[in-house]
Amino acid sequence: MTDKLSKDPAPTPAGSGPSGTPYEAIKAIPVRHYGRWVSGVVVVALLGWLVYAFSQGNIIWDTVGDKLFDPSIITGLWNTILISITAMALGLVLGVLFAVMRLSKNPVTGAVAWLYIWFFRGTPVYVQLLIWFNLALIFEFINLGPIYKNETVDVMTPFMVALLGLGLNEGAYMAEIVRAGIQSVDEGQTEAAHALGMSQTKTMGRIVLPQAMRVIVPPTGNEFINMLKTSSLVSAVQYTELLRASSNIGSTAGAVMEMLFVASIWYLVLTSVFSVGQYYLERRFARGSTRNLPPTPWQRVRTNLATFKRSPEASA
């Protein structure tokens, strides 16, 4: 027993090969990305040049800070949010309606939906706003028979003009977005729902639309952010939103450029806030289609900051 054990080879020491030759320590050399540093320096230089250029202009920056929270500006900001949300809600309802109409096998509803989309997508939203604003020039009264009758001037208030101009235009774009989302759902699921006895309305509301939301939500968020910026056009129809409120103060106080900067700052704040909301909404609807959810903005910041820190093993 002792002789047999003495003939066995000695155990290989840790960190050595089968023949007893020790392995050499692996020295990891990190890859140097010189392009990143060069591009970073160029971007910082351009930003510095831009700040320097604006600092040389005849701009009273104290006025920008003083008027940023002016009551008139806050009122215009609220009106911008209000008209954007209401017009987007109207556009979403019309988009779903006309998308279903266009996908219908009824040739009449399909033709009406196509004409609606063709007209409101084919003409500028600014022109549509002016048409609604000047509607009283051709229709003195809005007469719907026994249902409703009133003077057009009393009906077409600045808010109503802005709502119709933005909402009807947005409905045409949303109709195409919703139609693409509905068509992305496999037709076999619709056929299976019909085989189970579900009506067309229940199939659309319970089977098709919930799955189509993954396709509908991302462009809808982009459309809403675009709506926030497009709402500045309603200043032409006497609706006091953010841009018009800023312009009124700028013209009376002699600070036109300063007030335009105030409006730009608030537009950037609005779009940034709603962009974050859009991101988390898209992340929620992506849970059923992706195995790993995309990182949140805070997780991305932590990852980027970690790239600038070298681990103790690498520094050693």
C-alpha positions as CSV (number, residue, x, y, z in Angstrom):
1,M,0.0,0.0,0.0
2,T,2.9,2.3,0.9
3,D,4.9,1.4,-2.2
4,K,1.8,2.1,-4.4
5,L,1.3,5.5,-2.9
6,S,5.0,6.4,-3.3
7,K,4.8,5.7,-7.0
8,D,2.0,8.2,-7.6
9,P,3.1,11.5,-9.0
10,A,3.3,14.5,-6.7
11,P,0.3,16.8,-6.8
12,T,0.6,19.7,-9.2
13,P,1.1,23.0,-7.2
14,A,-1.4,25.7,-7.7
15,G,-0.6,28.0,-10.5
16,S,1.5,25.5,-12.4
17,G,1.0,23.3,-15.4
18,P,0.7,19.5,-15.5
19,S,4.5,19.2,-15.9
20,G,5.1,21.5,-12.9
21,T,6.1,24.5,-14.9
22,P,4.5,27.6,-13.3
23,Y,2.2,29.8,-15.3
24,E,3.2,33.3,-16.0
25,A,1.0,36.0,-14.5
26,I,-1.3,37.5,-17.2
27,K,-0.9,41.2,-17.5
28,A,-4.1,42.8,-18.8
29,I,-3.5,46.0,-20.7
30,P,-6.7,48.0,-21.2
31,V,-7.6,49.2,-24.7
32,R,-7.0,52.9,-25.1
33,H,-9.8,54.7,-27.0
34,Y,-8.0,57.8,-28.2
35,G,-11.0,58.7,-30.4
36,R,-13.2,59.1,-27.4
37,W,-10.8,61.6,-25.8
38,V,-10.3,63.5,-29.0
39,S,-14.1,63.8,-29.7
40,G,-14.7,64.8,-26.0
41,V,-12.1,67.6,-26.3
42,V,-13.6,68.8,-29.6
43,V,-17.2,68.9,-28.1
44,V,-16.0,70.7,-25.0
45,A,-14.2,73.2,-27.1
46,L,-17.2,73.8,-29.3
47,L,-19.4,74.3,-26.2
48,G,-16.9,76.7,-24.7
49,W,-16.9,78.7,-28.0
50,L,-20.7,78.8,-28.0
51,V,-20.8,80.1,-24.5
52,Y,-18.2,82.7,-25.3
53,A,-20.1,83.8,-28.4
54,F,-23.3,84.4,-26.4
55,S,-21.5,86.1,-23.6
56,Q,-20.3,88.8,-26.2
57,G,-23.9,89.6,-27.2
58,N,-26.0,92.4,-25.9
59,I,-28.2,90.1,-23.8
60,I,-29.4,91.1,-20.3
61,W,-29.3,87.7,-18.6
62,D,-30.7,89.1,-15.4
63,T,-34.0,89.8,-17.2
64,V,-34.1,86.1,-18.2
65,G,-33.9,85.1,-14.6
66,D,-36.3,87.7,-13.4
67,K,-39.0,86.9,-16.0
68,L,-38.6,83.1,-15.8
69,F,-41.3,82.8,-13.1
70,D,-43.4,85.8,-14.1
71,P,-47.2,85.2,-13.5
72,S,-47.9,85.8,-17.2
73,I,-45.3,83.3,-18.2
74,I,-46.6,80.7,-15.8
75,T,-50.1,81.2,-17.1
76,G,-48.9,80.8,-20.7
77,L,-47.0,77.7,-19.6
78,W,-50.2,76.2,-18.2
79,N,-52.1,77.1,-21.3
80,T,-49.5,75.3,-23.4
81,I,-49.7,72.2,-21.3
82,L,-53.5,72.3,-21.4
83,I,-53.9,72.7,-25.2
84,S,-51.2,70.1,-25.8
85,I,-52.9,67.5,-23.6
86,T,-56.4,68.1,-24.9
87,A,-55.4,68.3,-28.5
88,M,-53.4,65.0,-28.1
89,A,-56.4,63.4,-26.4
90,L,-58.6,64.4,-29.3
91,G,-56.0,63.3,-31.8
92,L,-55.7,59.9,-30.1
93,V,-59.5,59.3,-30.1
94,L,-59.8,60.3,-33.7
95,G,-56.7,58.3,-34.6
96,V,-58.1,55.0,-33.2
97,L,-61.5,55.8,-34.8
98,F,-60.2,56.5,-38.3
99,A,-57.6,53.7,-38.1
100,V,-60.4,51.2,-37.5
101,M,-62.5,52.8,-40.2
102,R,-59.7,52.5,-42.7
103,L,-59.1,48.9,-41.9
104,S,-62.8,48.2,-42.2
105,K,-64.0,46.1,-45.1
106,N,-66.8,48.7,-45.6
107,P,-65.7,50.8,-48.7
108,V,-67.6,53.9,-47.5
109,T,-65.9,54.1,-44.1
110,G,-62.6,53.3,-45.6
111,A,-62.9,56.0,-48.2
112,V,-63.9,58.6,-45.6
113,A,-61.0,57.7,-43.4
114,W,-58.6,57.9,-46.3
115,L,-59.9,61.4,-47.3
116,Y,-59.6,62.6,-43.7
117,I,-56.0,61.4,-43.4
118,W,-55.1,62.7,-46.9
119,F,-56.4,66.3,-46.3
120,F,-55.1,66.9,-42.8
121,R,-51.7,65.3,-43.5
122,G,-51.4,67.1,-46.8
123,T,-52.0,70.7,-45.6
124,P,-49.8,72.6,-43.0
125,V,-51.2,72.8,-39.5
126,Y,-50.6,76.6,-39.6
127,V,-53.0,76.9,-42.6
128,Q,-55.6,74.7,-40.8
129,L,-55.4,77.0,-37.8
130,L,-56.1,80.1,-39.9
131,I,-59.0,78.3,-41.7
132,W,-60.7,77.7,-38.3
133,F,-59.8,81.2,-37.1
134,N,-61.4,82.8,-40.1
135,L,-64.4,80.4,-40.3
136,A,-66.8,83.3,-39.5
137,L,-66.0,84.9,-42.8
138,I,-67.9,82.2,-44.7
139,F,-70.3,80.9,-42.0
140,E,-72.0,83.5,-39.9
141,F,-73.9,80.9,-37.9
142,I,-73.1,77.3,-36.9
143,N,-76.5,75.7,-37.5
144,L,-76.9,72.0,-36.6
145,G,-80.7,72.1,-36.9
146,P,-82.6,71.5,-33.7
147,I,-79.4,70.3,-31.9
148,Y,-77.4,73.5,-31.8
149,K,-77.3,77.0,-33.4
150,N,-75.0,79.9,-32.5
151,E,-72.9,82.6,-34.0
152,T,-69.6,81.3,-35.3
153,V,-67.7,84.1,-33.6
154,D,-69.0,83.0,-30.2
155,V,-68.2,79.3,-30.9
156,M,-64.8,79.7,-32.4
157,T,-62.9,81.0,-29.4
158,P,-59.1,81.0,-29.4
159,F,-59.1,77.8,-27.4
160,M,-61.6,76.1,-29.6
161,V,-59.6,77.2,-32.8
162,A,-56.4,75.9,-31.3
163,L,-58.1,72.6,-30.2
164,L,-59.6,71.9,-33.6
165,G,-56.5,73.0,-35.5
166,L,-54.1,70.9,-33.5
167,G,-56.4,68.0,-32.6
168,L,-57.7,67.3,-36.1
169,N,-54.2,67.5,-37.6
170,E,-52.8,65.2,-34.9
171,G,-55.7,62.7,-35.5
172,A,-54.6,62.1,-39.1
173,Y,-51.0,61.2,-37.9
174,M,-52.3,59.1,-35.1
175,A,-54.6,57.2,-37.4
176,E,-51.5,55.9,-39.4
177,I,-49.6,55.1,-36.2
178,V,-52.6,53.1,-34.7
179,R,-53.2,51.4,-38.1
180,A,-49.5,50.2,-38.2
181,G,-49.8,49.0,-34.6
182,I,-53.0,47.0,-35.3
183,Q,-51.5,45.4,-38.4
184,S,-48.4,44.3,-36.4
185,V,-50.6,41.9,-34.4
186,D,-50.9,38.4,-36.0
187,E,-54.2,37.9,-37.8
188,G,-54.3,34.4,-36.3
189,Q,-55.2,35.8,-32.9
190,T,-58.1,37.7,-34.4
191,E,-59.3,34.6,-36.1
192,A,-59.0,32.6,-32.8
193,A,-61.0,35.2,-30.9
194,H,-63.7,35.1,-33.5
195,A,-63.7,31.3,-33.3
196,L,-64.3,31.6,-29.5
197,G,-67.4,33.7,-30.2
198,M,-65.9,37.2,-29.4
199,S,-67.4,40.1,-31.4
200,Q,-65.3,42.4,-33.5
201,T,-65.4,45.2,-30.8
202,K,-64.3,42.8,-28.0
203,T,-61.6,41.4,-30.2
204,M,-60.2,44.8,-31.0
205,G,-60.5,46.1,-27.4
206,R,-59.2,43.0,-25.5
207,I,-56.9,41.2,-28.0
208,V,-55.6,43.4,-30.7
209,L,-55.1,46.9,-29.1
210,P,-53.4,45.7,-25.9
211,Q,-50.7,43.9,-28.0
212,A,-50.5,46.8,-30.5
213,M,-49.6,49.2,-27.7
214,R,-46.0,48.2,-27.9
215,V,-45.9,49.6,-31.4
216,I,-48.2,52.5,-30.8
217,V,-46.7,54.0,-27.6
218,P,-43.2,55.0,-28.9
219,P,-44.3,57.1,-31.8
220,T,-47.2,58.5,-29.8
221,G,-44.8,59.8,-27.2
222,N,-42.8,61.5,-30.0
223,E,-46.0,63.0,-31.4
224,F,-46.9,64.4,-28.0
225,I,-43.5,66.0,-27.6
226,N,-43.8,67.4,-31.1
227,M,-47.2,68.7,-30.1
228,L,-45.7,70.7,-27.3
229,K,-43.5,72.6,-29.7
230,T,-46.2,72.9,-32.4
231,S,-48.5,74.5,-29.9
232,S,-46.4,77.7,-30.3
233,L,-48.2,78.2,-33.7
234,V,-51.5,78.9,-31.9
235,S,-50.2,82.3,-30.9
236,A,-51.3,83.3,-34.5
237,V,-54.9,82.7,-33.5
238,Q,-54.8,84.9,-30.4
239,Y,-54.5,82.0,-27.9
240,T,-52.2,83.1,-25.0
241,E,-49.8,80.2,-24.7
242,L,-46.1,80.3,-23.7
243,L,-44.7,81.9,-26.8
244,R,-47.4,84.6,-27.0
245,A,-47.1,85.4,-23.3
246,S,-43.3,85.8,-23.8
247,S,-43.7,87.9,-26.9
248,N,-46.2,90.2,-25.1
249,I,-43.8,90.9,-22.3
250,G,-40.9,91.2,-24.7
251,S,-42.6,93.8,-26.9
252,T,-43.7,95.9,-23.9
253,A,-40.5,95.7,-21.9
254,G,-38.1,96.0,-24.9
255,A,-36.5,92.6,-24.2
256,V,-37.5,90.5,-27.2
257,M,-34.5,88.2,-27.3
258,E,-34.5,87.7,-23.5
259,M,-38.1,86.6,-23.5
260,L,-37.5,84.2,-26.4
261,F,-34.8,82.7,-24.2
262,V,-37.3,82.4,-21.4
263,A,-39.8,80.6,-23.7
264,S,-37.0,78.3,-25.0
265,I,-36.0,77.3,-21.4
266,W,-39.5,76.4,-20.5
267,Y,-40.0,74.4,-23.7
268,L,-36.8,72.5,-22.9
269,V,-38.1,71.8,-19.4
270,L,-41.4,70.5,-20.7
271,T,-39.9,68.3,-23.4
272,S,-37.3,66.9,-21.0
273,V,-39.9,66.0,-18.4
274,F,-42.3,64.3,-20.9
275,S,-39.4,62.5,-22.5
276,V,-38.5,60.8,-19.2
277,G,-42.2,59.8,-18.8
278,Q,-42.3,58.5,-22.4
279,Y,-39.2,56.4,-21.7
280,Y,-40.6,54.7,-18.6
281,L,-43.9,54.1,-20.4
282,E,-42.1,52.4,-23.3
283,R,-40.1,50.4,-20.8
284,R,-43.3,49.2,-19.2
285,F,-44.9,48.0,-22.4
286,A,-41.6,46.3,-23.5
287,R,-41.8,43.8,-20.6
288,G,-43.7,41.2,-22.6
289,S,-41.5,41.5,-25.7
290,T,-37.9,41.7,-24.4
291,R,-36.1,39.3,-22.0
292,N,-33.9,42.1,-20.5
293,L,-35.4,45.5,-20.0
294,P,-33.3,48.5,-21.2
295,P,-31.5,50.3,-18.4
296,T,-33.0,53.4,-16.8
297,P,-31.4,56.8,-17.3
298,W,-30.0,56.6,-13.8
299,Q,-28.5,53.2,-14.5
300,R,-26.9,54.6,-17.7
301,V,-25.4,57.4,-15.8
302,R,-23.9,55.0,-13.2
303,T,-22.5,52.8,-16.0
304,N,-20.9,55.8,-17.8
305,L,-19.4,57.0,-14.5
306,A,-18.0,53.6,-13.8
307,T,-16.1,53.6,-17.1
308,F,-13.9,56.5,-15.8
309,K,-13.0,54.5,-12.7
310,R,-10.2,51.9,-12.9
311,S,-10.6,48.8,-10.7
312,P,-7.8,48.1,-8.1
313,E,-6.7,45.0,-10.1
314,A,-6.2,47.0,-13.2
315,S,-4.4,49.8,-11.5
316,A,-2.1,47.3,-9.7
